[in-house]
């Protein structure tokens, strides 16, 4: 059996209870060594075989999985955050499907959630923004034109940009061309929930300067939109005494 497990976004204790149990039971662990907290490997059994996928190709990862399966061993494929976002898991699952190898998927805490926690931020503020765009700049991996940062910027919703810290000059250009103003609030969160986490506030216009001045060049998320300011929002109707719900009548 292969278990795809989301390791969480940094802090070792942000893995789920289920993910921790699967790690403890695994005979083989293949982990994304460039991003997963190595402290999580302290959960493994003494005789567990460990592979760092940062040094491996897809074919090499699959070979380890197939070998473990042939020997009747259990494998945990440990991805950073929640692997449903930029995790490259579909190609692994499709290969396992072709081989008739069973697998399941244990979700994790994504770094966009960790970034919100670091900023003490709510992405969806009533009257400010009720949508979150999770995307990335086109780089070595292309992005469909209809999903460009410029296209999404027209909505002026809250935007979270993965894998874009090294492209901030171009990111700023795309955000401005799409519809955000230069003074739109923005934030950079470096290594959310890790011990060396860093949170930086700026504007769309000053994104590249802010990153450069603080030495942030990778492993960071960019958050853009009026919600970053955490102000000017309307009260939630859910807890408004004048608002009736299935569980509580309206109060005068």
Beta strands, then each sheet from edge to edge (+ up, - down):
strand 1: 2-6
strand 2: 28-31
strand 3: 49-52
strand 4: 75-79
strand 5: 103-106
strand 6: 132-136
strand 7: 158-162
strand 8: 185-190
strand 9: 198-203
strand 10: 220-224
sheet 1: 3+ 2+ 4+ 1+ 5+
sheet 2: 6+ 7+ 10- 8+ 9-
end
